């Protein structure tokens, strides 16, 4: 029976260590997204064409409601700011989850390590 107990302790230590390493990698990736978030790829010209197409398809009178260039630019910048805020919030959420993958299994690993050392 001591053999089975030793295998169990080492299996738990391995699993919790892998969880902690995975959490560390996830935390590093989330920090990278916070420091250098992915770029937004839609250009103003693409946004402008999309909005004009939407306005044309929604208009039932056959005469599209046109927004001025300044209004479109303002909407585009607001959309980019909202997207950047969403990406930042997602990175923070991912970081918190990754820290959970570090903080929860690591004490179990330490406990099992002490338990194994006491048995030796």
C-alpha positions as a LaTeX table, in Angstrom:
\begin{tabular}{lrrr}
\hline
Residue & $x$ (\AA) & $y$ (\AA) & $z$ (\AA) \\
\hline
Unk1 & 0.00 & 0.00 & 0.00 \\
Unk2 & 2.83 & 2.49 & 0.54 \\
Unk3 & 3.63 & 2.12 & $-3.18$ \\
Unk4 & 0.10 & 3.17 & $-4.18$ \\
Unk5 & 0.19 & 6.10 & $-1.77$ \\
Unk6 & 3.53 & 7.25 & $-3.20$ \\
Unk7 & 2.19 & 7.03 & $-6.74$ \\
Unk8 & $-0.90$ & 9.00 & $-5.69$ \\
Unk9 & 1.20 & 11.73 & $-4.07$ \\
Unk10 & 3.44 & 12.04 & $-7.13$ \\
Unk11 & 0.43 & 12.05 & $-9.47$ \\
Unk12 & $-1.22$ & 14.86 & $-7.50$ \\
Unk13 & 2.06 & 16.78 & $-7.40$ \\
Unk14 & 2.47 & 16.39 & $-11.17$ \\
Unk15 & $-1.10$ & 17.47 & $-11.92$ \\
Unk16 & $-0.96$ & 20.52 & $-9.65$ \\
Unk17 & 2.46 & 21.50 & $-11.00$ \\
Unk18 & 1.14 & 21.32 & $-14.58$ \\
Unk19 & $-1.87$ & 23.44 & $-13.59$ \\
Unk20 & 0.44 & 26.03 & $-12.04$ \\
Unk21 & 2.70 & 26.10 & $-15.11$ \\
Unk22 & $-0.34$ & 26.45 & $-17.38$ \\
Unk23 & $-1.61$ & 29.31 & $-15.23$ \\
Unk24 & 1.79 & 30.97 & $-15.44$ \\
Unk25 & 1.77 & 30.76 & $-19.23$ \\
Unk26 & $-1.78$ & 32.11 & $-19.35$ \\
Unk27 & $-0.87$ & 34.97 & $-17.01$ \\
Unk28 & 2.12 & 35.85 & $-19.18$ \\
Unk29 & $-0.04$ & 35.89 & $-22.30$ \\
Unk30 & $-2.68$ & 38.06 & $-20.60$ \\
Unk31 & 0.00 & 40.50 & $-19.46$ \\
Unk32 & 1.30 & 40.63 & $-23.04$ \\
Unk33 & $-2.21$ & 41.52 & $-24.24$ \\
Unk34 & $-2.41$ & 44.27 & $-21.63$ \\
Unk35 & 0.98 & 45.73 & $-22.52$ \\
Unk36 & 0.67 & 45.36 & $-26.28$ \\
Unk37 & $-2.95$ & 44.72 & $-27.29$ \\
Unk38 & $-3.72$ & 43.36 & $-30.74$ \\
Unk39 & $-4.22$ & 46.05 & $-33.37$ \\
Unk40 & $-7.59$ & 47.00 & $-34.77$ \\
Unk41 & $-7.65$ & 46.23 & $-38.48$ \\
Unk42 & $-10.69$ & 47.96 & $-39.98$ \\
Unk43 & $-9.68$ & 51.15 & $-41.77$ \\
Unk44 & $-11.75$ & 54.30 & $-41.78$ \\
Unk45 & $-12.51$ & 53.80 & $-45.49$ \\
Unk46 & $-13.85$ & 50.29 & $-44.82$ \\
Unk47 & $-15.95$ & 51.59 & $-41.94$ \\
Unk48 & $-17.27$ & 54.44 & $-44.08$ \\
Unk49 & $-18.29$ & 52.06 & $-46.88$ \\
Unk50 & $-19.95$ & 49.70 & $-44.40$ \\
Unk51 & $-21.97$ & 52.52 & $-42.83$ \\
Unk52 & $-23.04$ & 53.84 & $-46.23$ \\
Unk53 & $-24.13$ & 50.36 & $-47.27$ \\
Unk54 & $-26.12$ & 49.98 & $-44.01$ \\
Unk55 & $-27.78$ & 53.35 & $-44.53$ \\
Unk56 & $-28.73$ & 52.43 & $-48.09$ \\
Unk57 & $-30.19$ & 49.07 & $-47.11$ \\
Unk58 & $-32.22$ & 50.53 & $-44.20$ \\
Unk59 & $-33.71$ & 53.41 & $-46.15$ \\
Unk60 & $-37.16$ & 52.57 & $-47.53$ \\
Unk61 & $-37.69$ & 55.84 & $-49.43$ \\
Unk62 & $-34.82$ & 55.17 & $-51.80$ \\
Unk63 & $-32.89$ & 58.17 & $-50.54$ \\
Unk64 & $-30.11$ & 57.17 & $-48.12$ \\
Unk65 & $-29.55$ & 59.22 & $-44.99$ \\
Unk66 & $-25.95$ & 60.37 & $-45.33$ \\
Unk67 & $-23.76$ & 61.18 & $-42.36$ \\
Unk68 & $-21.14$ & 63.84 & $-42.66$ \\
Unk69 & $-17.46$ & 62.92 & $-42.83$ \\
Unk70 & $-16.90$ & 64.33 & $-39.33$ \\
Unk71 & $-19.78$ & 62.30 & $-37.86$ \\
Unk72 & $-18.47$ & 59.14 & $-39.47$ \\
Unk73 & $-14.94$ & 59.86 & $-38.21$ \\
Unk74 & $-16.29$ & 60.43 & $-34.70$ \\
Unk75 & $-18.28$ & 57.16 & $-34.78$ \\
Unk76 & $-15.22$ & 55.31 & $-36.10$ \\
Unk77 & $-13.00$ & 56.64 & $-33.31$ \\
Unk78 & $-15.64$ & 55.78 & $-30.69$ \\
Unk79 & $-15.88$ & 52.27 & $-32.11$ \\
Unk80 & $-12.09$ & 51.85 & $-31.95$ \\
Unk81 & $-12.03$ & 53.13 & $-28.35$ \\
Unk82 & $-14.82$ & 50.72 & $-27.40$ \\
Unk83 & $-12.99$ & 47.83 & $-29.07$ \\
Unk84 & $-9.74$ & 48.67 & $-27.27$ \\
Unk85 & $-11.59$ & 48.85 & $-23.94$ \\
Unk86 & $-13.18$ & 45.47 & $-24.66$ \\
Unk87 & $-9.79$ & 43.92 & $-25.49$ \\
Unk88 & $-8.27$ & 45.40 & $-22.32$ \\
Unk89 & $-11.13$ & 44.11 & $-20.17$ \\
Unk90 & $-10.81$ & 40.68 & $-21.77$ \\
Unk91 & $-7.07$ & 40.63 & $-20.99$ \\
Unk92 & $-7.72$ & 41.59 & $-17.35$ \\
Unk93 & $-10.35$ & 38.86 & $-17.08$ \\
Unk94 & $-7.94$ & 36.33 & $-18.57$ \\
Unk95 & $-5.20$ & 37.42 & $-16.17$ \\
Unk96 & $-7.47$ & 36.93 & $-13.15$ \\
Unk97 & $-8.45$ & 33.46 & $-14.36$ \\
Unk98 & $-4.81$ & 32.54 & $-14.95$ \\
Unk99 & $-3.86$ & 33.70 & $-11.47$ \\
Unk100 & $-6.55$ & 31.37 & $-10.15$ \\
Unk101 & $-4.81$ & 28.51 & $-11.99$ \\
Unk102 & $-1.64$ & 29.45 & $-10.11$ \\
Unk103 & $-2.97$ & 30.30 & $-6.64$ \\
Unk104 & $-5.36$ & 27.37 & $-6.20$ \\
Unk105 & $-3.24$ & 24.31 & $-7.13$ \\
Unk106 & 0.15 & 25.58 & $-5.92$ \\
Unk107 & $-0.61$ & 25.22 & $-2.18$ \\
Unk108 & $-1.85$ & 21.68 & $-2.85$ \\
Unk109 & 1.46 & 20.96 & $-4.60$ \\
Unk110 & 3.42 & 22.33 & $-1.61$ \\
Unk111 & 1.32 & 20.29 & 0.85 \\
Unk112 & 1.84 & 17.07 & $-1.11$ \\
Unk113 & 5.57 & 17.82 & $-1.43$ \\
Unk114 & 5.86 & 18.21 & 2.36 \\
Unk115 & 3.84 & 15.05 & 2.83 \\
Unk116 & 6.21 & 13.12 & 0.57 \\
Unk117 & 9.31 & 14.53 & 2.27 \\
Unk118 & 7.91 & 13.52 & 5.66 \\
Unk119 & 7.47 & 9.96 & 4.36 \\
Unk120 & 11.10 & 9.68 & 3.20 \\
\hline
\end{tabular}
